[in-house]
Amino acid sequence: MNVFYRYAPFIQDYIYRSGWQALRGVQNAAGEAIFGTKDNVLLTASTASGKTEAAFFPILTLLDEDPSDSVGALYIAPLKALINDQFGRLDELCEEAGISVTRWHGDVPQTQKRKLLRKPSGILQITPESLESLMINKHMEIPSLFGDLRFIVIDEIHSLLRGDRGMQTFCLIERLCRLAGCDPRRIGLSATIGNPEAAGRVLAAGSGRATSIPEFDGGKEVWRLSMEHFFNTSPQADEGKQDVPETPFPEPPTDTAPKAADPGTGYIFEHTRGKKCLIFTNSREECEAVCQSLRQYCETNHEPDRFLIHHGNLSASYRESAEEEMKDDESLMSVCATATLELGIDIGRLERAFQIDAPFTVSGFLQRMGRTGRRGNPSEMWFVMREDHPEARAMLPDMLPWYLIQGIALVQLYIEERFVEPPRTERLPYSLLYHQTMSTLASCGEMTPAELASRVLTLSCFYRISQEDYRLLLRHLLEIDHISRTETGGLILGLAGERIVNNYKFYAVFQENIEYSVRSGPEELGTIVKPPPVGDKIAIAGRVWLVDEVDHKKREVYCTLVKGNIPAYFGDVAGDIHTHILERMYGVLREQKNYPYLMRHAVCRLQDARDIFQKSGMEDHPLVHLGGNMWALFPWLGSYAFLALERFLKIRCRDRLGLKGLNPSRPYYMQFTMKVSEEEFYRITAEEAVKEFDPLELVYPKEVPVFEKYDEYVPPELVRKGFALGVLDIEGMKQRVLGWQTGDGT
């Protein structure tokens, strides 16, 4: 099939006007799959490869040839910013053909939404949370809105494959299709899919269709990559060392490089000058701290401020200002950001990305790297790994540069194996079960228990949940008045349940803190949690502010701009790290391989770490004696297997080992005292691991391990079960423990 000539004339004209010489591999492959089959399609291709056009050119062609009687294509994206970015591109593309494009999220005026409701057509762009709101509040409109829906496009699908938000999205898709009586094809788009076959199964669940995963030559990936290490105070790792391998400095420093109290931030300040860059951090707190420091360097060096900030707690005006600045090819501003700029917003001719410390996932690294390298240039990322000097009497674990080792492992896993984290599909999502039960009752009204179960429990992501568990949930919800029984025996929302559902925060299934709006005069700066008392200072929007007034009733903070440098707090939590990353970290320490992207300080710090690794015996001994009764255990396990091991040692092995004071630094190591020898430790833990035991034994007595947003409304026995059987990686933990006994463990 010649895909170009199969496109509608207005698509061909668009391609000519854009000056394209030929279709890219992903566009040919997508055209053949969408035009030539009735399957769902999963498109995996590098960032800026043209995936959006690859999907929409054939979709719009088919809608142009046979117009839909309702919304024809539903585009679901995880971020409002991504929708806003794609809206401009799609609207321009569709204008000539008269195909409407409508955005639907919290920042969109009601007039645009009402216009679509009056005359449903074209493309609707929406976030999962806005789709949830639509299903609840416009329930009666769903059949007319989507009765002839042909396609559902899920952008950045990788971000929806490992948590409740993704499962919520697929629940909503199934519910929408049942209610509207439509049978759309699903098109998934991502640059970072670790296991395409598994992702294809998730994409197809409940659709009754197979998933096509087109293969094509995406061309050679070219990266410019560097990784440098800094101690936060002098001396640096290379000081006084001889015979350090020559490393190519990516760019010579200028004479104006600041003599920095924080060398890592000074390095970033110097190498963003005269360029447009993104500076990624792993938390909103770190983002604020880095932006404050960089702005202070500008002030000290008598330079104009050239740094902006972008994260989820900032007001829409601050975020959109940063996004618009990024799209300006002439701009030389740099933006400090979190994952909010990780996904596929087109930010133009970005020269390089910086990553402070190691991200949690290979996927995150690739997405952040992919922000650069558009418009014919190679992707470019500079890692900046920071660390305090170990104290003079520091224990062995504190002497290792964990972020540096993790960063190398992430890069090597992708280079060597093309490894990216696979979907998480074996969970018991009771929190989401509560949420979808309440959402279904809110949208549909009174139902019998059997009708409710047939609507909710049959959704694909609940395949592991039994009818008995669902009965237990419903009985509990009746007891706490989240649902009520009518005189005829039907179920409706209870008074307590209505208060939950009628709050706009119900639409999201990810955890949220109680937030206070921060204002300076008429300007909204963003939101914070736990506001300090009047007279204290807060950090937000990359600056420091003095708190003038706190209105706890309205949850508003009024403040004035001041100078200074203080930490921010937004209630961030760490992400989960896959076991394969920890295993590769062990490999980084064990091998003597040189990595061409390491700069001078990083080379020296890694060699120090490898020397410590060898001399301590860590290569052959996951359990290392620290002196006296003190030991350190290096299990090289990911977050959920590490958590299982921690509980296994405390609950199943403590008495036999004489274990006390177990102190975990997740997921790298744990320290404790014990009364047995190393050999006895391996023997005892192996004996306990081979025994058959109920996973619920790894939950402490009376513990209710609330892990997801709505766990607090779920019966305690189901929360415990969901944690033990759906969160803890007990099998991964057991394999590692048994490997220590046989000598096969990492």
LINSULSUL-V667187 format. One record per residue. N is the residue number from 1. D_FIRST is the distance of its C-alpha to the first C-alpha in Angstrom with 2 decimals. Layout:
BEGIN
[[N/D_FIRST] [N/D_FIRST]]
END
This chain:
BEGIN
[[1/0.00] [2/3.81] [3/5.69] [4/8.84] [5/8.67] [6/7.89] [7/11.06] [8/14.40] [9/16.45] [10/18.97] [11/16.57] [12/15.46] [13/19.22] [14/20.10] [15/17.96] [16/19.64] [17/23.00] [18/22.68] [19/22.31] [20/19.21] [21/18.28] [22/14.83] [23/13.04] [24/14.63] [25/13.49] [26/14.32] [27/12.35] [28/8.96] [29/10.16] [30/11.61] [31/8.81] [32/6.89] [33/10.50] [34/11.71] [35/9.23] [36/8.65] [37/12.35] [38/15.81] [39/17.13] [40/18.95] [41/17.31] [42/19.44] [43/18.39] [44/20.83] [45/20.88] [46/23.84] [47/25.66] [48/24.48] [49/20.97] [50/19.45] [51/19.03] [52/20.33] [53/17.87] [54/15.01] [55/16.26] [56/17.50] [57/14.85] [58/12.71] [59/16.13] [60/17.65] [61/14.90] [62/15.49] [63/19.21] [64/19.23] [65/17.75] [66/20.12] [67/22.98] [68/24.80] [69/28.48] [70/29.36] [71/28.11] [72/24.36] [73/23.72] [74/26.45] [75/26.32] [76/28.91] [77/30.19] [78/33.30] [79/34.95] [80/35.94] [81/35.48] [82/31.81] [83/31.39] [84/33.35] [85/31.25] [86/27.88] [87/29.43] [88/29.85] [89/26.29] [90/24.82] [91/27.48] [92/26.73] [93/23.01] [94/23.80] [95/26.83] [96/25.27] [97/23.47] [98/26.73] [99/25.44] [100/28.45] [101/28.62] [102/31.77] [103/33.36] [104/35.71] [105/38.11] [106/41.81] [107/41.79] [108/40.03] [109/42.46] [110/43.12] [111/42.47] [112/38.73] [113/38.68] [114/40.73] [115/38.41] [116/35.47] [117/37.75] [118/38.77] [119/35.27] [120/32.59] [121/29.11] [122/26.33] [123/26.20] [124/29.23] [125/29.84] [126/32.54] [127/34.29] [128/35.19] [129/38.80] [130/38.13] [131/36.03] [132/39.06] [133/41.30] [134/39.11] [135/39.22] [136/43.01] [137/44.06] [138/41.60] [139/41.35] [140/41.84] [141/39.08] [142/36.33] [143/35.32] [144/35.05] [145/33.34] [146/30.64] [147/30.76] [148/27.19] [149/25.78] [150/22.03] [151/21.47] [152/23.88] [153/22.98] [154/25.50] [155/25.85] [156/27.72] [157/27.65] [158/29.51] [159/32.57] [160/32.66] [161/32.58] [162/36.20] [163/38.53] [164/39.68] [165/37.73] [166/34.39] [167/35.75] [168/37.07] [169/33.63] [170/32.13] [171/35.27] [172/34.80] [173/31.18] [174/32.37] [175/35.39] [176/33.50] [177/31.06] [178/34.03] [179/36.07] [180/33.43] [181/32.07] [182/28.46] [183/25.66] [184/23.36] [185/20.67] [186/21.83] [187/20.05] [188/22.20] [189/22.25] [190/24.49] [191/25.21] [192/27.75] [193/27.04] [194/29.39] [195/28.23] [196/24.63] [197/25.14] [198/28.38] [199/26.95] [200/24.11] [201/26.92] [202/28.82] [203/25.88] [204/25.38] [205/29.13] [206/30.16] [207/26.74] [208/26.29] [209/22.68] [210/21.29] [211/19.95] [212/16.68] [213/17.40] [214/14.34] [215/15.46] [216/14.75] [217/17.07] [218/19.01] [219/21.21] [220/24.91] [221/27.18] [222/30.25] [223/33.29] [224/36.72] [225/38.91] [226/42.67] [227/45.05] [228/48.70] [229/51.57] [230/54.59] [231/57.80] [232/58.83] [233/62.15] [234/63.32] [235/63.35] [236/59.71] [237/58.60] [238/58.86] [239/62.33] [240/64.84] [241/62.39] [242/62.33] [243/59.58] [244/56.70] [245/53.47] [246/52.27] [247/49.36] [248/47.42] [249/48.38] [250/45.22] [251/47.23] [252/50.97] [253/53.11] [254/54.99] [255/58.70] [256/58.22] [257/56.80] [258/58.85] [259/61.41] [260/59.92] [261/61.76] [262/58.32] [263/56.73] [264/53.24] [265/53.08] [266/54.67] [267/51.95] [268/49.27] [269/51.36] [270/51.60] [271/47.96] [272/46.59] [273/48.80] [274/46.95] [275/43.56] [276/41.37] [277/41.14] [278/40.70] [279/43.44] [280/42.46] [281/45.16] [282/45.12] [283/47.31] [284/48.35] [285/51.90] [286/50.85] [287/48.74] [288/51.84] [289/54.08] [290/51.88] [291/51.45] [292/55.22] [293/55.96] [294/53.56] [295/55.04] [296/58.51] [297/57.58] [298/56.57] [299/59.97] [300/61.88] [301/60.20] [302/60.73] [303/57.01] [304/55.28] [305/53.50] [306/49.89] [307/48.79] [308/47.20] [309/46.65] [310/44.00] [311/44.35] [312/44.31] [313/48.02] [314/47.98] [315/48.01] [316/44.83] [317/46.31] [318/46.77] [319/43.27] [320/41.61] [321/43.78] [322/42.58] [323/38.90] [324/39.36] [325/41.24] [326/38.46] [327/35.91] [328/38.24] [329/37.19] [330/40.76] [331/42.39] [332/44.32] [333/45.14] [334/44.32] [335/43.79] [336/45.31] [337/42.99] [338/42.35] [339/39.15] [340/38.81] [341/37.01] [342/35.22] [343/32.15] [344/29.30] [345/31.23] [346/30.22] [347/33.55] [348/32.65] [349/33.99] [350/35.90] [351/37.67] [352/38.59] [353/39.20] [354/42.43] [355/42.81] [356/46.42] [357/47.09] [358/44.44] [359/41.97] [360/42.00] [361/38.46] [362/35.85] [363/33.43] [364/35.85] [365/36.23] [366/32.49] [367/32.11] [368/35.12] [369/34.06] [370/30.69] [371/32.57] [372/33.03] [373/30.77] [374/28.69] [375/27.81] [376/27.65] [377/30.87] [378/31.39] [379/32.41] [380/36.20] [381/38.58] [382/42.31] [383/43.93] [384/47.58] [385/49.44] [386/52.89] [387/55.85] [388/59.58] [389/61.88] [390/62.97] [391/66.56] [392/69.23] [393/69.64] [394/66.00] [395/64.94] [396/62.30] [397/59.27] [398/60.04] [399/59.98] [400/56.25] [401/53.66] [402/51.36] [403/48.91] [404/48.54] [405/47.91] [406/45.42] [407/43.50] [408/43.25] [409/42.15] [410/39.29] [411/37.97] [412/38.48] [413/36.80] [414/33.53] [415/33.87] [416/34.90] [417/33.07] [418/30.48] [419/32.66] [420/32.26] [421/34.32] [422/32.80] [423/33.07] [424/36.55] [425/36.27] [426/39.73] [427/41.80] [428/44.17] [429/43.50] [430/46.69] [431/46.84] [432/43.45] [433/44.63] [434/47.60] [435/45.46] [436/43.01] [437/45.99] [438/47.75] [439/44.65] [440/44.02] [441/47.67] [442/47.69] [443/44.74] [444/45.51] [445/49.30] [446/51.54] [447/50.16] [448/51.79] [449/51.41] [450/49.27] [451/46.94] [452/46.68] [453/45.91] [454/43.22] [455/41.54] [456/41.95] [457/42.42] [458/39.28] [459/37.07] [460/35.05] [461/36.69] [462/40.11] [463/39.39] [464/42.28] [465/44.83] [466/47.19] [467/48.69] [468/52.07] [469/50.96] [470/49.69] [471/53.01] [472/54.79] [473/52.81] [474/53.54] [475/57.23] [476/57.44] [477/55.84] [478/58.42] [479/61.19] [480/60.16] [481/59.54] [482/55.86] [483/55.38] [484/58.04] [485/58.71] [486/59.51] [487/62.32] [488/59.85] [489/58.50] [490/55.25] [491/54.03] [492/53.71] [493/53.76] [494/57.24] [495/59.04] [496/58.28] [497/54.63] [498/54.36] [499/55.63] [500/52.83] [501/49.99] [502/51.25] [503/51.04] [504/47.84] [505/47.71] [506/46.99] [507/43.31] [508/42.77] [509/43.11] [510/43.62] [511/47.22] [512/48.92] [513/52.40] [514/54.95] [515/54.33] [516/56.56] [517/55.35] [518/56.70] [519/57.88] [520/59.66] [521/61.12] [522/58.43] [523/55.58] [524/53.71] [525/52.98] [526/51.29] [527/52.59] [528/54.63] [529/56.14] [530/59.84] [531/61.26] [532/64.39] [533/67.74] [534/68.77] [535/69.72] [536/67.18] [537/64.04] [538/60.34] [539/57.25] [540/54.20] [541/51.83] [542/52.83] [543/56.45] [544/59.73] [545/61.42] [546/64.89] [547/65.00] [548/67.25] [549/66.80] [550/65.06] [551/64.70] [552/64.01] [553/63.94] [554/61.17] [555/59.70] [556/59.85] [557/61.04] [558/62.46] [559/62.78] [560/63.60] [561/61.97] [562/64.06] [563/63.73] [564/63.33] [565/61.05] [566/60.79] [567/58.29] [568/56.09] [569/55.47] [570/52.63] [571/52.75] [572/49.79] [573/49.17] [574/47.61] [575/44.18] [576/43.67] [577/43.05] [578/41.26] [579/43.33] [580/41.00] [581/41.89] [582/45.60] [583/45.16] [584/43.52] [585/46.40] [586/48.75] [587/46.79] [588/47.08] [589/50.85] [590/51.15] [591/49.23] [592/50.51] [593/47.10] [594/46.84] [595/44.02] [596/43.21] [597/42.67] [598/46.23] [599/48.75] [600/52.42] [601/53.89] [602/51.12] [603/51.61] [604/55.31] [605/55.00] [606/52.60] [607/55.05] [608/57.86] [609/55.88] [610/55.16] [611/58.86] [612/59.81] [613/57.32] [614/58.80] [615/62.44] [616/62.22] [617/60.87] [618/57.80] [619/55.60] [620/57.34] [621/58.99] [622/57.03] [623/60.52] [624/62.59] [625/66.31] [626/67.25] [627/71.02] [628/73.44] [629/71.63] [630/68.60] [631/65.17] [632/61.60] [633/58.65] [634/55.24] [635/52.89] [636/49.53] [637/48.03] [638/45.68] [639/47.10] [640/47.14] [641/48.33] [642/50.92] [643/52.14] [644/52.46] [645/54.46] [646/56.74] [647/57.61] [648/57.89] [649/60.49] [650/62.41] [651/62.47] [652/62.34] [653/63.90] [654/66.21] [655/69.50] [656/68.97] [657/67.96] [658/70.57] [659/67.73] [660/68.61] [661/67.17] [662/63.49] [663/61.85] [664/58.03] [665/55.99] [666/52.64] [667/50.57] [668/52.19] [669/55.63] [670/58.60] [671/62.31] [672/65.16] [673/68.54] [674/69.22] [675/72.08] [676/70.39] [677/69.25] [678/65.70] [679/65.69] [680/67.01] [681/64.29] [682/61.54] [683/63.39] [684/64.13] [685/60.67] [686/59.12] [687/61.61] [688/60.71] [689/56.96] [690/57.12] [691/59.09] [692/57.33] [693/57.69] [694/56.31] [695/53.96] [696/56.04] [697/58.88] [698/57.14] [699/57.78] [700/61.28] [701/63.83] [702/63.60] [703/60.55] [704/57.79] [705/55.06] [706/53.34] [707/49.99] [708/47.70] [709/48.44] [710/49.64] [711/51.32] [712/54.67] [713/54.20] [714/53.14] [715/55.89] [716/57.21] [717/56.58] [718/52.86] [719/52.68] [720/54.37] [721/52.07] [722/48.91] [723/50.18] [724/51.32] [725/48.38] [726/45.52] [727/46.47] [728/48.60] [729/46.79] [730/49.59] [731/47.73] [732/46.70] [733/50.32] [734/51.77] [735/49.67] [736/50.91] [737/54.54] [738/54.52] [739/52.97] [740/56.00] [741/58.33] [742/56.52] [743/55.80] [744/52.01] [745/51.61] [746/50.26]]
END
